[in-house]
């Protein structure tokens, strides 16, 4: 049972946040999260076979979308949504009408802090998103807005107001988020280190974003949270969240938005097969050595004043510079444009959300 003291009496942002979950299985894991998630609306994106019935525990408010729904709602533009890969979750970001998104994998459970108290991950993400970031000057006491902290001596007063936080990147206890080669050489390694800290990722610094425990302000950065083309029919997998993270960070830096990482922790329960992962990742392991310098050198023009404009410009640079590496990047650049077109079609001002043919409660 959850510690009642850790559950806010009035859930934060109850009507302003959707929880997006990609899955191929029954969502029994929600039982552990019930005290924290039940007040919120869930968007479940069913990956793989659309004829399979996904069971959701009773009492949750949710929409369930499968591949047939995605094809029906997006039409030809459904080609930009990955199939047989958890990257399909970004469809949930697109059709949500809320200001904030929290996304979690179905093999993630409630973690406990060193005192044994259950961690309300969603509440911590909301706190991160609602307080400013400081990307332009590093504070050695990490997040200066946390209780008991402040800006240290020598921190410019002109930068102490901070900037809006667009992304809150959470971490994991138990199974670390390792790539296949690291999994193979450290098969029994588990993360037991709980670091009680949140920090802003500095401007100009990229980071490997993991999608299994992630919150973001959809209004500030949503169109950049495209998880790419992965899985079925694609030469690469397991780089969906990292691709979105690199694109998002470059755009946040350009637009003066912040990214936080650290708390909250979740308990990652299941280690994926390293040999299967290696098959998915092996091209990415080579490609990332060129992708990172590309993103480090990206310059967006001053007239790119919206996320959509930034993302379209980024797609052009992907095609121009990364298309030389492999034809996949030409295809990905085209999908980036399709994604933005679909986003704008389904997010006109004041529009009502489309409903799936599947279960909605």
N, C-alpha and C positions, 0 to 999 in steps of 0.2 A: 504494500500500500504506500501511496505517496504521503509524504509529510505534509499535513494540512497547512502548516505555516509557510510552505514553499509555493502554495497555490494562491494567486491573488484573488480576493473576493469578487472583484469585477475584472474579468479578463481584459488585458490591455489590447486595444485596437480590435476588439471583437468583430466589428462590422467593417474593418478596413484591411483585413488580411486574409488571404487564401493560403491553404497548405496544399502544395502540389506533390503528388507521389506517383512515380512510375513503377509499374509492377507487372509480373507475369504470374502471380500466385495469390491465394487468398490472403487477406490482410489481417491475419490474427495478431500481428505485432501491434496493432492499434490498441489492443486491450491494455497493454502496459502504458500507453500514452494517453489513455482515455481522460484522466484527470486534467491533462494539459491541453489536449486537442479537441475534446468534445464541444466546447463552446464555438469553435471556428468552422468555417466552410472548407470542405476538402474538394480538390479537383484530382481525380485519379485517372491517370493515363495508362491504359492497358496495353502493354507491349506484346508483340507476337500475334498468335492465333486469335482473331476476333470472335471465333465461335466458342471459345472457352469461357465458362462462367466464372467470374471473379466474385468471391463472397466477401462482403464487408460487414464487420460486426454491427449489430443493431444499435441505434441511438446516435449515429453520426449523421451530420448533414453533409451530403456529398453529391457530386456529379461524377459519372463514370463514362469515359470516352474510350472507344476502341478504334482500331484502324479504319473500320468502315465509317465511323463518325468523322474521323479526320479527313478521309477522302470526300465524304459528302459535304462537309463544312468548307473545306479549302478548295475542292475541285482540283484543277490541274496544279495549283500551287502546293498541294499536299506533297509534291515531290521534294520539298525542302525539309520535310520532317523525317527523321531517321526511322528505320524499321528494324525490329529485332535488336534494339539497343536502348539503353536508358536515356539516351539523348532525346528520345521522343517526349521527355518531360517538358521541353520548352513549348510544346503545343499548349500545355496548361498555362504557361505564362502569357501566351498570346490571347487566349480566350477569357482569362480572368478579367474582372472589372474592378478589382480592388487596388488600393494604393501600394500594398506591400505583399510580398511573396515569401513564404518559407518552404523550402523543399528538403525532403529527407528520403533516404532509401529505406526499403522495407526490411532490411537486415540490421537496422539500427534501433537500439533500445535506450531506455532511460539509464543514464550513468549516475554514479554517486561521487560526491566530492570527498576529500580525505577525512572529513568528519563523519561520513556515512549518510549524509543527507542527499536525497534525490535532487538531481539538477533539472530545473525547468528550463530546458534549452530554448524553447520558444520565447519565454519571457526575457532571457538574456539577449537574444537576437534583437528583440524589439527595443530594449534599452540601448543596445549599440546603435541601432538605426536612428533612434530619436535624439541622440546626442552628437555633437559635432566631431569631425575628424581634423587632424593636424598634419596634412601631407607635406607642408612646405618647410617644416623645421621640426626635427625629432626631439621629443621630450624624454629625458632619460628616466623619468618616473612613469614611462609608458603613457597610458591614457590619463591626461590631466583632469578629465571631467568625472572620473570615478570618485566616490566618497573616500576621503582620506588622502587624496592626491591633489596636486596642483601643478602649475608651471614652475619649473626650476629657475633659479637665478641665471640670468643671461638669456632667457627666452624672450624674443622681441614682443613687446606689448601690442604692436600693430598686427600680430598674427594670432593673438590669443582668442579671438572670437571663433576661429576655426572655420570649416566649410561644411556643407551638408554631407551626411554619410549616405552613400549610395549602396554599399555592399557590406554585409557582416558575414565573415567567413569563420565558421566554427571548426573545432577539432574533434579528435576521437581518442577514446581509450580502448585498450585491448588490441584489435587488429589495426596496424598502421596502414596508411594509404600509400603503399609501396608499388613501384613498377615491378614487372615480372622478373628481371634479373636480380633485383634486391630480394624479392620474395624467395627466389631459388637458393640464394646463399644464406638467407636468414629465415628459414621456414618456421622456426618456433619463436621468433621474436615477437614480443607483445609490448605495447606502450602502456606503461604504468605511471608515467610522469604526468602529474596534474600541475600545470603552471597557472597560477591565479593571476592572469594578466591579459589585457587587451591592448593592442597597439595599432597605430595607423601605419599602413604600408606607405613609405615615402614616395613622393612624386618622382617619376623616372625609374622606379623600381618595379620590375615584374615579379609575379609570384605564381606558383602552381595552384590554381583554384580547384578545390574538390567540391563536387555537387551534392555530396551525401548529407551535408549539414550546413545549409546555406540560406541566408536571408538577404533580401534586397528591396530597395525602394523602386517599385515598378514604374512609377511616374518619372523618376529621375533617370533610370538607366535601362528600363525594360527592353527596349528594342535592340540593345547590344547583347542581351542574354540569349543569344542564339547558340545552341549546342552543336551546330555543324552537321555534316553528313557523315554518319558513322554506321557501323553494323552491316546489315544485309546489303550486298551489292557494292559495298565500299571497301577500299584497300586498307582501312585502318579502323581501329576501335579504341575506346578508353582514353581518347584525347578530347572528348566532347566538352567536358567542363573546363579543361585547361585552355582549349581554344577560346571558349567564351570568356574565361578569365583574362587572357592576354588582350583580347579585343576590348573588353570592358575597362581594363586598367588604363590602356592607352587613351580611351575616350574620356574616362574620369579625369585623367591628368590634363587633357585638353580643355575640358569644361569646368575644371576647378572643383571636382567632387572627391569625396574621400572613400577609402576602403579600409575596413578594420578586420583584424584577424586575431584569434586567440579564443577566449571564452565565447560560447559555451562548449562543453564537451558532451558528446553522446557516446554510447557503448556500441562499438562496431563488432557485431557478433560472428560474422562469417568470412573466412578467408577464401577468396576466389582462387580457382585453379591457376597456378603460375604458368603452366604449359599452354593452357588455353589463352591466358593473358598475353603471353609472349607472341603467339600467333597473331593476336589482334594488334599488338603494340609495335612489332619489330620495325615496320617502316617509320612509324612515328619516332622511334628512338634515334634513327638516323636523321629524319627530317627536322627534329627539334633543334639540332645543332645549327640549322640555317633559319628556322622559324624565330628563334629567340633574337638573333642579331637583327632580323627584319623588324620585329616589333620594337626593339630598342631604338631603331633608327627612324621609325615612322614619324612624320610630321604632318599634322592636319592643318589645312588652310584656316585662316581667321574667319572666313565666311561660313565655316562649318559650325553653326551655332546651335544645332539640335542634335540629339543622338542619332536620328535617322540620317541626317546629312553626313555626320561623321562616319556612320557605318557604310553608307554608299561609297564615300571616298575611300574608306579602308578596303572595300571590295575591289575597287579599281587598282589599288596598289598591290593587293594580293594577286590579282590576275597578271599584272605587269611584272612583278618581281618573283613571286613564288610559282607562277605558271611555268617558269623555266625548269623548276625542280621536277615536276611531275604533272601530267594532264589533270590529275585529281584536283589540283588547286584552281584550275580554270573552272571546273565543275563546281567546286566549293564557292568560288567567287560569284558565279551565277546564282547559286542557291542563297547566298547572302542577300542578293538583290531581291530575289523572290520572297524571302523571309520578310524583308522590310515592306514590300508591296502587300503581302498578306497581313502583316501587322497593322498597317494603315487602313486596310479595308475593314478589318474587324475591330478597330479601335477608333471609330469616329467619335467626336465629342457627344456624350450623352447617349450612345448607342446601348441597346440592351444585349445581353449575352445570348449567344445561340445555345440551345440545349441539345444534348445528345439524344439519340434514339434509345440508348441503354438506360440503365437504372439511374434515377434521380430521386433523392429523398429530401 
